[in-house]
Amino acid sequence: MGPLFAIILFFIAAFSVLGFLAVFVAIAYSVNDRQDWLKYAARIPVVVMLLIGLGIVSMAFYDLIYDPIASLNPRRVFKKAFDQAPGSQVSEIQSSYYRFGDSCDFTLRFKTNEAEFRRLASARIEPRSFEQIKNVDQIQYETHSLDLSWWDFKLDKKWIYFHERRSSAVEGGKGYTEETEYCAYDPFKGVGYYRYIGVD
């Protein structure tokens, strides 16, 4: 389900609200003034439907338009990842972000020093040895398959790694049923990497 589907879904929701509004206006003008009780009774379900429709459109607008556009800003994606804005020791942030329906994933690459990287990563994720990280299937697969020109993540014995997998929405997670997070740090280039995948 790509961006075109999201746009179509948004317009379906928007036209649903316009339809509810049209029904409301039609009922308001068609009921005879002498039947006041019927006029007000008829308006109640229409108003409820209108409010529900407005709620759907508001959520659709946030999910399908505002959030994706705002997340074109790498600093905002960084804040989603680490629950804090990037400090003065973080620079050259590159990001990718996608969220729709029951899935979400985002990716970061940034420059920082080792101490700052460890501080950011250890607040959310457990440190792992190279021997532990090299056997994680998803990381092995994404090392070569992630289609981002700037994603030069690799498995290297001299790198620093963090990895966490959660099987349910728990404290510290981002609200998805299945969550995978991993971080890596290249001490030679001073580059940090972050990857998140969430699925309901």
MDAnalysis code that builds the backbone (N, CA, C; Angstrom):
import MDAnalysis as mda
import numpy as np

u = mda.Universe.empty(600, n_residues=200, atom_resindex=np.repeat(np.arange(200), 3), trajectory=True)
u.add_TopologyAttr("name", ["N", "CA", "C"] * 200)
u.add_TopologyAttr("resid", np.arange(1, 201))
u.add_TopologyAttr("resname", ["MET", "GLY", "PRO", "LEU", "PHE", "ALA", "ILE", "ILE", "LEU", "PHE", "PHE", "ILE", "ALA", "ALA", "PHE", "SER", "VAL", "LEU", "GLY", "PHE", "LEU", "ALA", "VAL", "PHE", "VAL", "ALA", "ILE", "ALA", "TYR", "SER", "VAL", "ASN", "ASP", "ARG", "GLN", "ASP", "TRP", "LEU", "LYS", "TYR", "ALA", "ALA", "ARG", "ILE", "PRO", "VAL", "VAL", "VAL", "MET", "LEU", "LEU", "ILE", "GLY", "LEU", "GLY", "ILE", "VAL", "SER", "MET", "ALA", "PHE", "TYR", "ASP", "LEU", "ILE", "TYR", "ASP", "PRO", "ILE", "ALA", "SER", "LEU", "ASN", "PRO", "ARG", "ARG", "VAL", "PHE", "LYS", "LYS", "ALA", "PHE", "ASP", "GLN", "ALA", "PRO", "GLY", "SER", "GLN", "VAL", "SER", "GLU", "ILE", "GLN", "SER", "SER", "TYR", "TYR", "ARG", "PHE", "GLY", "ASP", "SER", "CYS", "ASP", "PHE", "THR", "LEU", "ARG", "PHE", "LYS", "THR", "ASN", "GLU", "ALA", "GLU", "PHE", "ARG", "ARG", "LEU", "ALA", "SER", "ALA", "ARG", "ILE", "GLU", "PRO", "ARG", "SER", "PHE", "GLU", "GLN", "ILE", "LYS", "ASN", "VAL", "ASP", "GLN", "ILE", "GLN", "TYR", "GLU", "THR", "HIS", "SER", "LEU", "ASP", "LEU", "SER", "TRP", "TRP", "ASP", "PHE", "LYS", "LEU", "ASP", "LYS", "LYS", "TRP", "ILE", "TYR", "PHE", "HIS", "GLU", "ARG", "ARG", "SER", "SER", "ALA", "VAL", "GLU", "GLY", "GLY", "LYS", "GLY", "TYR", "THR", "GLU", "GLU", "THR", "GLU", "TYR", "CYS", "ALA", "TYR", "ASP", "PRO", "PHE", "LYS", "GLY", "VAL", "GLY", "TYR", "TYR", "ARG", "TYR", "ILE", "GLY", "VAL", "ASP"])
u.atoms.positions = np.array([
    [0.847, -1.193, 0.000],
    [0.000, 0.000, 0.000],
    [0.883, 1.244, 0.000],
    [0.979, 1.874, -1.138],
    [1.872, 3.008, -1.280],
    [1.184, 4.334, -1.078],
    [1.868, 5.437, -1.433],
    [1.319, 6.787, -1.234],
    [0.018, 7.027, -1.983],
    [-0.124, 6.470, -3.207],
    [-1.347, 6.686, -3.976],
    [-2.560, 6.128, -3.240],
    [-2.410, 4.937, -2.663],
    [-3.508, 4.338, -1.897],
    [-3.867, 5.213, -0.708],
    [-2.839, 5.775, -0.042],
    [-3.075, 6.639, 1.119],
    [-3.866, 7.878, 0.718],
    [-3.508, 8.475, -0.418],
    [-4.209, 9.672, -0.884],
    [-5.660, 9.360, -1.223],
    [-5.879, 8.221, -1.895],
    [-7.245, 7.809, -2.245],
    [-8.079, 7.603, -0.986],
    [-7.483, 6.938, 0.018],
    [-8.196, 6.688, 1.272],
    [-8.573, 7.995, 1.956],
    [-7.667, 8.963, 1.934],
    [-7.957, 10.260, 2.548],
    [-9.155, 10.925, 1.877],
    [-9.181, 10.924, 0.548],
    [-10.283, 11.581, -0.160],
    [-11.608, 10.839, 0.032],
    [-11.558, 9.516, 0.179],
    [-12.780, 8.767, 0.479],
    [-13.350, 9.223, 1.817],
    [-12.468, 9.357, 2.818],
    [-12.907, 9.811, 4.143],
    [-13.450, 11.237, 4.073],
    [-12.779, 12.099, 3.302],
    [-13.217, 13.495, 3.191],
    [-14.592, 13.586, 2.540],
    [-14.796, 12.829, 1.471],
    [-16.097, 12.863, 0.794],
    [-17.191, 12.228, 1.660],
    [-16.819, 11.299, 2.538],
    [-17.802, 10.718, 3.468],
    [-18.338, 11.799, 4.396],
    [-17.439, 12.655, 4.882],
    [-17.872, 13.759, 5.751],
    [-18.774, 14.715, 4.978],
    [-18.414, 15.038, 3.750],
    [-19.251, 15.923, 2.943],
    [-20.623, 15.299, 2.707],
    [-20.662, 13.968, 2.530],
    [-21.938, 13.282, 2.363],
    [-22.797, 13.383, 3.608],
    [-22.189, 13.179, 4.789],
    [-22.926, 13.315, 6.049],
    [-23.484, 14.740, 6.188],
    [-22.657, 15.716, 5.822],
    [-23.081, 17.111, 5.921],
    [-24.252, 17.397, 4.983],
    [-24.206, 16.830, 3.787],
    [-25.291, 17.034, 2.822],
    [-26.606, 16.436, 3.338],
    [-26.513, 15.254, 3.955],
    [-27.715, 14.616, 4.524],
    [-28.277, 15.477, 5.649],
    [-27.372, 16.019, 6.487],
    [-27.795, 16.875, 7.591],
    [-28.570, 18.093, 7.079],
    [-28.031, 18.756, 6.068],
    [-28.683, 19.948, 5.509],
    [-30.020, 19.584, 4.874],
    [-30.069, 18.459, 4.159],
    [-31.309, 18.036, 3.496],
    [-32.411, 17.771, 4.503],
    [-32.065, 17.108, 5.594],
    [-33.066, 16.812, 6.620],
    [-33.534, 18.099, 7.299],
    [-32.583, 18.988, 7.577],
    [-32.935, 20.235, 8.253],
    [-33.932, 21.065, 7.452],
    [-33.837, 21.047, 6.142],
    [-34.712, 21.860, 5.301],
    [-35.986, 21.141, 4.859],
    [-35.990, 19.825, 4.956],
    [-37.160, 19.089, 4.457],
    [-38.231, 18.859, 5.527],
    [-37.832, 18.920, 6.791],
    [-38.797, 18.651, 7.853],
    [-39.685, 19.877, 8.068],
    [-40.989, 19.644, 8.167],
    [-41.962, 20.720, 8.376],
    [-41.757, 21.357, 9.750],
    [-41.877, 22.706, 9.804],
    [-41.677, 23.421, 11.068],
    [-42.620, 22.957, 12.171],
    [-43.794, 22.453, 11.794],
    [-44.763, 22.020, 12.813],
    [-44.351, 20.704, 13.454],
    [-43.378, 20.044, 12.892],
    [-42.940, 18.754, 13.431],
    [-41.558, 18.928, 14.084],
    [-41.522, 19.831, 15.051],
    [-40.238, 20.140, 15.672],
    [-39.574, 18.924, 16.304],
    [-40.376, 18.076, 16.935],
    [-39.796, 16.911, 17.609],
    [-39.088, 16.004, 16.609],
    [-39.685, 15.848, 15.427],
    [-39.086, 15.000, 14.396],
    [-37.818, 15.644, 13.833],
    [-37.856, 16.972, 13.714],
    [-36.702, 17.703, 13.185],
    [-35.470, 17.474, 14.068],
    [-35.664, 17.651, 15.375],
    [-34.524, 17.505, 16.278],
    [-34.097, 16.044, 16.442],
    [-35.079, 15.152, 16.429],
    [-34.752, 13.730, 16.543],
    [-33.951, 13.254, 15.339],
    [-34.324, 13.786, 14.169],
    [-33.634, 13.374, 12.947],
    [-32.203, 13.893, 12.901],
    [-31.956, 15.016, 13.553],
    [-30.627, 15.608, 13.511],
    [-29.612, 14.871, 14.386],
    [-30.079, 14.214, 15.428],
    [-29.162, 13.591, 16.385],
    [-28.242, 12.566, 15.718],
    [-28.773, 11.535, 15.010],
    [-27.849, 10.567, 14.404],
    [-26.959, 11.185, 13.322],
    [-27.475, 12.196, 12.622],
    [-26.684, 12.841, 11.582],
    [-25.500, 13.587, 12.196],
    [-25.749, 14.281, 13.309],
    [-24.678, 14.996, 13.997],
    [-23.622, 14.003, 14.502],
    [-24.089, 12.878, 15.054],
    [-23.156, 11.861, 15.540],
    [-22.293, 11.347, 14.387],
    [-22.942, 11.053, 13.244],
    [-22.198, 10.574, 12.091],
    [-21.212, 11.620, 11.594],
    [-21.633, 12.889, 11.644],
    [-20.752, 13.972, 11.209],
    [-19.515, 14.059, 12.098],
    [-19.711, 13.939, 13.409],
    [-18.579, 13.992, 14.339],
    [-17.641, 12.808, 14.129],
    [-18.224, 11.619, 13.912],
    [-17.398, 10.444, 13.648],
    [-16.592, 10.644, 12.368],
    [-17.287, 11.165, 11.343],
    [-16.598, 11.414, 10.078],
    [-15.463, 12.405, 10.218],
    [-15.709, 13.484, 10.980],
    [-14.661, 14.473, 11.214],
    [-13.471, 13.863, 11.965],
    [-13.794, 12.971, 12.908],
    [-12.721, 12.296, 13.643],
    [-11.877, 11.425, 12.730],
    [-12.546, 10.710, 11.818],
    [-11.830, 9.852, 10.874],
    [-10.935, 10.682, 9.966],
    [-11.495, 11.793, 9.458],
    [-10.712, 12.657, 8.578],
    [-9.519, 13.252, 9.314],
    [-9.714, 13.648, 10.579],
    [-8.606, 14.215, 11.358],
    [-7.481, 13.203, 11.527],
    [-7.856, 11.953, 11.870],
    [-6.840, 10.921, 12.035],
    [-6.161, 10.608, 10.706],
    [-6.969, 10.555, 9.633],
    [-6.399, 10.275, 8.312],
    [-5.434, 11.377, 7.899],
    [-5.813, 12.633, 8.187],
    [-4.941, 13.758, 7.837],
    [-3.605, 13.647, 8.561],
    [-3.641, 13.319, 9.863],
    [-2.394, 13.208, 10.630],
    [-1.551, 12.041, 10.119],
    [-2.190, 10.866, 9.953],
    [-1.452, 9.664, 9.569],
    [-0.940, 9.701, 8.141],
    [-1.757, 10.232, 7.236],
    [-1.439, 10.110, 5.820],
    [-0.801, 11.347, 5.216],
    [-0.954, 12.499, 5.858],
    [-0.427, 13.723, 5.260],
    [0.576, 14.417, 6.191],
    [0.111, 14.826, 7.394],
    [0.985, 15.605, 8.270],
    [2.222, 14.820, 8.712],
    [2.027, 13.615, 9.258],
    [3.148, 12.851, 9.815],
    [4.197, 12.506, 8.754],
    [3.796, 11.987, 7.571],
    [4.815, 11.704, 6.551],
    [5.571, 12.945, 6.086],
    [4.856, 14.077, 5.933],
    [5.530, 15.298, 5.473],
    [6.485, 15.824, 6.544],
    [6.014, 15.856, 7.797],
    [6.861, 16.338, 8.897],
    [8.098, 15.452, 9.066],
    [7.942, 14.153, 8.768],
    [9.038, 13.215, 8.961],
    [10.056, 13.237, 7.828],
    [9.865, 14.134, 6.865],
    [10.917, 14.364, 5.874],
    [12.100, 15.084, 6.521],
    [11.865, 15.653, 7.692],
    [12.921, 16.320, 8.453],
    [13.708, 15.276, 9.255],
    [14.983, 15.042, 8.943],
    [15.760, 14.012, 9.655],
    [15.829, 14.226, 11.166],
    [15.799, 15.478, 11.615],
    [15.864, 15.746, 13.053],
    [14.610, 15.217, 13.759],
    [13.471, 15.275, 13.070],
    [12.228, 14.759, 13.657],
    [12.266, 13.228, 13.735],
    [12.827, 12.587, 12.721],
    [12.965, 11.122, 12.741],
    [13.924, 10.714, 13.859],
    [14.986, 11.494, 14.045],
    [15.931, 11.225, 15.131],
    [15.204, 11.256, 16.478],
    [14.345, 12.246, 16.656],
    [13.603, 12.357, 17.919],
    [12.650, 11.188, 18.105],
    [12.043, 10.696, 17.017],
    [11.180, 9.520, 17.108],
    [11.987, 8.297, 17.544],
    [13.211, 8.222, 17.046],
    [14.049, 7.061, 17.348],
    [14.518, 7.039, 18.793],
    [15.064, 8.167, 19.261],
    [15.713, 8.195, 20.568],
    [14.926, 8.961, 21.636],
    [13.730, 9.408, 21.304],
    [12.884, 10.135, 22.253],
    [13.542, 11.415, 22.774],
    [14.396, 11.977, 21.973],
    [15.033, 13.249, 22.315],
    [15.594, 13.878, 21.045],
    [15.624, 15.192, 21.032],
    [16.164, 15.894, 19.863],
    [17.676, 15.704, 19.799],
    [18.254, 15.734, 18.596],
    [19.707, 15.588, 18.490],
    [20.432, 16.760, 19.142],
    [21.469, 16.440, 19.914],
    [22.240, 17.474, 20.591],
    [23.336, 18.034, 19.705],
    [24.167, 18.861, 20.285],
    [25.233, 19.534, 19.535],
    [26.312, 18.562, 19.059],
    [26.362, 17.365, 19.654],
    [27.382, 16.390, 19.271],
    [26.930, 15.481, 18.133],
    [25.719, 15.715, 17.628],
    [25.175, 14.915, 16.517],
    [25.062, 15.798, 15.286],
    [25.529, 15.294, 14.146],
    [25.479, 16.084, 12.915],
    [25.282, 15.169, 11.702],
    [25.068, 15.791, 10.545],
    [24.958, 15.082, 9.263],
    [23.944, 13.935, 9.327],
    [22.762, 14.224, 9.853],
    [21.721, 13.196, 9.992],
    [21.079, 12.915, 8.637],
    [20.969, 11.654, 8.310],
    [20.240, 11.203, 7.121],
    [19.168, 10.232, 7.594],
    [18.002, 10.273, 6.967],
    [16.911, 9.443, 7.479],
    [15.978, 8.964, 6.380],
    [15.269, 7.896, 6.712],
    [14.187, 7.366, 5.889],
    [13.069, 6.991, 6.844],
    [11.818, 7.302, 6.469],
    [10.684, 7.053, 7.371],
    [9.473, 6.596, 6.572],
    [8.823, 5.541, 7.069],
    [7.588, 5.058, 6.424],
    [6.655, 4.521, 7.506],
    [5.415, 4.959, 7.471],
    [4.412, 4.433, 8.403],
    [3.067, 4.420, 7.712],
    [2.423, 3.265, 7.725],
    [1.081, 3.169, 7.176],
    [0.407, 1.914, 7.713],
    [-0.860, 2.062, 8.069],
    [-1.613, 0.899, 8.549],
    [-0.988, 0.316, 9.795],
    [-0.652, -0.970, 9.726],
    [-0.146, -1.670, 10.914],
    [1.363, -1.856, 10.890],
    [2.073, -1.022, 10.140],
    [3.526, -1.171, 10.095],
    [4.222, 0.190, 10.076],
    [5.452, 0.172, 10.541],
    [6.248, 1.399, 10.586],
    [7.716, 1.008, 10.533],
    [8.492, 1.739, 9.761],
    [9.936, 1.543, 9.843],
    [10.659, 2.851, 9.551],
    [11.755, 3.044, 10.211],
    [12.591, 4.189, 9.924],
    [14.055, 3.874, 10.178],
    [14.898, 4.661, 9.511],
    [16.325, 4.390, 9.447],
    [17.094, 5.701, 9.595],
    [18.206, 5.641, 10.297],
    [19.036, 6.838, 10.522],
    [20.512, 6.523, 10.317],
    [21.217, 7.530, 9.836],
    [22.678, 7.506, 9.793],
    [23.133, 8.897, 10.235],
    [24.063, 8.968, 11.160],
    [24.467, 10.278, 11.687],
    [25.892, 10.228, 12.219],
    [26.506, 11.406, 12.278],
    [27.857, 11.533, 12.828],
    [27.757, 11.892, 14.307],
    [28.590, 11.245, 15.117],
    [28.670, 11.578, 16.540],
    [29.915, 10.919, 17.124],
    [30.200, 11.185, 18.380],
    [31.322, 10.501, 19.024],
    [30.824, 9.239, 19.727],
    [31.743, 8.391, 20.116],
    [31.368, 7.094, 20.687],
    [30.588, 7.231, 21.996],
    [31.014, 8.151, 22.848],
    [30.333, 8.318, 24.137],
    [28.879, 8.738, 23.942],
    [28.627, 9.661, 23.019],
    [27.257, 10.108, 22.757],
    [26.429, 8.986, 22.140],
    [27.032, 8.223, 21.239],
    [26.314, 7.105, 20.643],
    [25.895, 6.098, 21.721],
    [26.816, 5.744, 22.585],
    [26.498, 4.777, 23.643],
    [25.395, 5.317, 24.554],
    [25.436, 6.591, 24.848],
    [24.402, 7.186, 25.698],
    [23.022, 7.087, 25.042],
    [22.954, 7.420, 23.762],
    [21.681, 7.371, 23.037],
    [21.154, 5.944, 22.924],
    [22.019, 5.046, 22.509],
    [21.588, 3.669, 22.251],
    [21.226, 2.924, 23.531],
    [22.035, 3.081, 24.569],
    [21.826, 2.302, 25.797],
    [20.573, 2.727, 26.557],
    [20.033, 3.906, 26.239],
    [18.804, 4.347, 26.901],
    [17.601, 3.519, 26.443],
    [17.706, 2.853, 25.295],
    [16.572, 2.117, 24.735],
    [16.881, 0.652, 24.453],
    [18.145, 0.342, 24.129],
    [18.466, -0.954, 23.534],
    [19.634, -1.600, 24.271],
    [19.659, -2.926, 24.269],
    [20.704, -3.666, 24.957],
    [21.937, -3.821, 24.069],
    [23.144, -3.678, 24.661],
    [24.375, -3.902, 23.879],
    [24.521, -5.382, 23.505],
    [25.093, -5.630, 22.341],
    [25.297, -6.999, 21.868],
    [26.722, -7.150, 21.335],
    [27.237, -8.346, 21.452],
    [28.556, -8.633, 20.887],
    [28.418, -8.899, 19.389],
    [29.549, -8.889, 18.697],
    [29.525, -9.204, 17.267],
    [28.988, -10.610, 17.043],
    [29.374, -11.550, 17.907],
    [28.917, -12.932, 17.761],
    [27.397, -13.036, 17.893],
    [26.819, -12.219, 18.765],
    [25.355, -12.228, 18.917],
    [24.660, -11.585, 17.729],
    [25.194, -10.475, 17.276],
    [24.520, -9.701, 16.242],
    [24.611, -10.358, 14.872],
    [25.674, -11.085, 14.606],
    [25.859, -11.654, 13.270],
    [24.861, -12.780, 12.981],
    [24.221, -13.299, 14.030],
    [23.260, -14.387, 13.845],
    [21.805, -13.919, 13.795],
    [21.583, -12.618, 13.834],
    [20.217, -12.094, 13.734],
    [19.832, -12.037, 12.258],
    [18.835, -12.847, 11.871],
    [18.481, -13.001, 10.455],
    [18.132, -11.675, 9.786],
    [17.318, -10.854, 10.450],
    [16.869, -9.603, 9.837],
    [18.043, -8.677, 9.557],
    [18.996, -8.622, 10.469],
    [20.156, -7.761, 10.269],
    [21.017, -8.291, 9.128],
    [21.197, -9.608, 9.058],
    [21.957, -10.198, 7.954],
    [21.319, -9.839, 6.616],
    [19.997, -9.952, 6.555],
    [19.275, -9.674, 5.312],
    [19.371, -8.201, 4.932],
    [19.144, -7.310, 5.887],
    [19.088, -5.883, 5.583],
    [20.469, -5.278, 5.340],
    [21.509, -5.951, 5.770],
    [22.851, -5.453, 5.509],
    [23.071, -5.257, 4.012],
    [22.463, -6.122, 3.215],
    [22.670, -6.069, 1.763],
    [21.432, -5.636, 0.980],
    [20.249, -5.665, 1.591],
    [19.024, -5.466, 0.803],
    [18.370, -4.096, 0.979],
    [18.741, -3.347, 2.007],
    [18.083, -2.066, 2.261],
    [18.448, -1.074, 1.149],
    [17.423, -0.577, 0.450],
    [17.650, 0.224, -0.753],
    [17.783, 1.721, -0.426],
    [18.889, 2.062, 0.237],
    [19.193, 3.455, 0.566],
    [20.651, 3.703, 0.203],
    [20.903, 4.708, -0.609],
    [22.258, 4.931, -1.112],
    [23.253, 5.239, 0.005],
    [22.771, 5.858, 1.091],
    [23.672, 6.260, 2.171],
    [23.794, 5.215, 3.285],
    [23.041, 4.130, 3.203],
    [23.049, 3.106, 4.256],
    [24.234, 2.165, 4.027],
    [25.388, 2.466, 4.630],
    [26.580, 1.635, 4.471],
    [26.870, 0.815, 5.729],
    [25.805, 0.445, 6.423],
    [25.902, -0.438, 7.589],
    [26.536, -1.767, 7.181],
    [27.331, -2.339, 8.084],
    [27.886, -3.666, 7.813],
    [28.177, -4.382, 9.130],
    [28.468, -5.658, 9.025],
    [28.847, -6.456, 10.190],
    [30.376, -6.495, 10.249],
    [30.896, -5.985, 11.341],
    [32.345, -5.861, 11.496],
    [32.697, -6.095, 12.962],
    [33.674, -6.908, 13.232],
    [34.053, -7.240, 14.604],
    [34.488, -6.028, 15.423],
    [34.920, -4.969, 14.761],
    [35.421, -3.796, 15.470],
    [34.340, -2.743, 15.702],
    [33.136, -2.984, 15.185],
    [32.032, -2.047, 15.394],
    [31.355, -2.318, 16.735],
    [30.544, -1.361, 17.156],
    [29.770, -1.476, 18.407],
    [28.307, -1.701, 18.027],
    [27.655, -2.655, 18.688],
    [26.282, -3.012, 18.306],
    [25.335, -3.021, 19.496],
    [24.090, -2.662, 19.195],
    [22.978, -2.769, 20.145],
    [21.812, -3.384, 19.380],
    [21.040, -4.219, 20.072],
    [19.894, -4.846, 19.402],
    [18.827, -5.200, 20.431],
    [17.560, -5.000, 20.050],
    [16.435, -5.322, 20.938],
    [15.257, -5.784, 20.089],
    [14.621, -6.859, 20.528],
    [13.391, -7.303, 19.881],
    [12.331, -7.489, 20.951],
    [11.168, -6.860, 20.735],
    [10.071, -6.939, 21.696],
    [8.902, -7.654, 21.043],
    [8.301, -8.583, 21.772],
    [7.206, -9.375, 21.204],
    [5.833, -8.819, 21.546],
    [5.789, -7.738, 22.323],
    [4.505, -7.102, 22.629],
    [4.760, -5.646, 22.995],
    [3.679, -4.859, 22.995],
    [3.821, -3.433, 23.331],
    [4.151, -3.311, 24.817],
    [5.385, -2.983, 25.136],
    [5.829, -2.882, 26.523],
    [6.382, -1.481, 26.768],
    [6.638, -1.207, 28.027],
    [7.213, 0.085, 28.375],
    [8.573, 0.243, 27.690],
    [8.772, 1.368, 27.069],
    [10.010, 1.581, 26.327],
    [9.857, 1.341, 24.845],
    [8.739, 0.696, 24.463],
    [8.492, 0.460, 23.049],
    [7.775, 1.637, 22.406],
    [7.461, 1.487, 21.139],
    [6.812, 2.557, 20.388],
    [5.365, 2.229, 20.045],
    [4.804, 1.205, 20.709],
    [3.375, 0.940, 20.582],
    [2.987, -0.149, 19.605],
    [3.954, -0.803, 18.971],
    [3.625, -1.882, 18.037],
    [3.775, -3.242, 18.721],
    [3.038, -4.229, 18.214],
    [3.045, -5.554, 18.832],
    [4.396, -6.233, 18.691],
    [4.974, -6.164, 17.506],
    [6.302, -6.730, 17.256],
    [7.241, -5.586, 16.891],
    [8.327, -5.438, 17.647],
    [9.267, -4.354, 17.395],
    [10.701, -4.872, 17.348],
    [11.448, -4.376, 16.394],
    [12.879, -4.670, 16.304],
    [13.631, -3.351, 16.179],
    [14.630, -3.175, 17.018],
    [15.493, -1.997, 16.955],
    [16.941, -2.467, 16.976],
    [17.750, -1.862, 16.130],
    [19.180, -2.115, 16.269],
    [19.990, -0.875, 15.922],
    [21.129, -0.757, 16.575],
    [22.052, 0.355, 16.378],
    [23.449, -0.201, 16.149],
    [24.239, 0.569, 15.432],
    [25.643, 0.201, 15.250],
    [26.477, 1.477, 15.201],
    [27.744, 1.317, 15.547],
    [28.641, 2.471, 15.520],
    [29.964, 2.074, 14.891],
    [30.371, 2.851, 13.892],
    [31.657, 2.662, 13.240],
    [32.659, 3.601, 13.922],
    [33.553, 3.079, 14.767],
    [34.466, 3.944, 15.526],
    [35.547, 4.606, 14.667],
    [35.738, 4.112, 13.462],
    [36.766, 4.677, 12.589],
    [36.256, 5.924, 11.856],
    [34.993, 5.908, 11.474],
    [34.396, 7.051, 10.769],
    [33.583, 7.952, 11.700],
    [33.311, 7.470, 12.924],
    [32.488, 8.244, 13.853],
    [31.044, 8.349, 13.373],
    [30.524, 7.238, 12.854],
    [29.171, 7.222, 12.284],
    [28.283, 6.244, 13.055],
    [27.089, 6.723, 13.418],
    [26.107, 5.879, 14.089],
    [24.992, 5.482, 13.121],
    [24.417, 4.303, 13.349],
    [23.340, 3.778, 12.526],
    [22.188, 3.349, 13.431],
    [20.979, 3.566, 12.964],
    [19.800, 3.153, 13.744],
    [18.743, 2.637, 12.786],
    [18.083, 1.549, 13.205],
    [17.022, 0.960, 12.384],
    [15.888, 0.495, 13.293],
    [14.643, 0.831, 12.910],
    [13.457, 0.403, 13.670],
    [12.434, -0.210, 12.722],
    [11.859, -1.350, 13.128],
    [10.766, -1.969, 12.379],
    [9.667, -2.334, 13.384],
    [8.464, -1.834, 13.168],
    [7.328, -2.145, 14.033],
    [6.159, -2.684, 13.232],
    [5.530, -3.759, 13.743],
    [4.398, -4.388, 13.053],
    [3.344, -4.777, 14.091],
    [2.065, -4.546, 13.770],
    [0.964, -5.001, 14.636],
    [0.412, -6.328, 14.116],
])
